[in-house]
């Protein structure tokens, strides 16, 4: 349980206005808004900045949607972030991430991942262990997704590791809409 205000309607007016603005922006793209952002809105400026980065990574980044969703699900599985896993399975399907890939991530089985998921997994194996990604793996990612893709991939891993800490630190459970 948290001492934070977790009900958007109970937030102070500036935080409630920011919540409404961010929710409208996400809803316009068919996305649900809430979860960890509800906790973050107890610090509105921090919430605004984190949401801006999250929005960029999710909707404006160079990584293909399937790669983005693979990373989110992989980090959620590795960190035990039930909210992120549950919230993103439908998004992964909608993005075209094949069902066998989703199932493999859910089972923690990377033994037969096809390209490019095996490559993404090779990066995540290192970033989730807080280790340097080997040069040869970095070079393969750059060849496949470009330099910006490599940077986004590593940042995306860290972003969702941060969200796992927020979700778990404040007891944010499985989203109610699923």
Residue pairs with C-beta under 8 A, 6 or more apart in sequence:
1 171
2 39
2 170
2 171
4 39
4 42
4 170
5 11
5 15
5 41
5 42
6 38
6 39
6 170
7 38
8 16
8 19
8 23
8 34
8 38
8 41
9 16
11 19
11 41
11 42
14 44
15 41
15 42
15 44
15 47
18 41
18 44
18 47
18 48
19 37
19 38
19 41
22 33
22 37
22 47
22 48
22 51
23 33
23 34
25 55
26 32
26 33
26 55
27 33
29 59
31 58
31 91
32 87
32 175
32 177
34 175
35 83
35 84
35 87
35 167
35 172
35 175
36 83
36 163
36 166
36 167
36 170
36 172
37 47
37 50
37 51
38 172
39 166
39 170
39 172
40 46
40 47
40 50
40 51
40 166
41 47
50 162
53 159
54 159
57 63
57 68
57 152
57 155
57 156
57 159
58 68
61 68
61 148
61 152
61 156
62 145
62 146
62 148
62 149
62 152
63 71
63 145
63 149
63 152
63 153
63 156
65 95
65 96
66 92
66 95
66 96
66 97
67 116
67 120
67 145
67 153
68 95
68 156
69 88
69 91
69 92
69 95
69 97
70 92
70 97
70 101
70 105
70 117
70 120
71 120
71 124
71 153
71 156
71 157
71 160
72 84
72 88
72 91
72 92
72 156
72 160
73 84
73 85
73 88
73 89
73 92
73 97
73 102
73 105
73 106
74 105
74 120
74 121
74 124
75 81
75 84
75 124
75 128
75 157
75 160
75 161
75 164
76 82
76 84
76 85
76 88
76 160
76 164
77 85
77 105
77 106
77 108
78 124
78 128
79 128
79 160
79 161
79 164
79 168
80 164
80 168
81 160
81 163
81 164
81 167
81 168
82 167
82 173
82 174
83 167
83 172
83 173
83 174
83 175
84 160
84 163
84 164
84 167
85 106
86 174
86 175
86 178
87 175
87 178
89 102
90 178
92 102
93 99
93 102
101 113
101 114
101 117
104 110
104 112
104 113
110 118
110 121
110 125
113 121
116 144
116 145
119 137
119 140
119 141
119 144
120 153
122 133
122 137
122 140
123 133
123 137
123 141
123 153
123 154
123 157
124 157
126 132
126 133
126 134
126 137
127 133
127 154
127 157
127 158
127 161
128 157
128 161
133 141
133 154
138 150
141 149
141 150
141 153
142 149
142 150
145 152
145 153
166 172
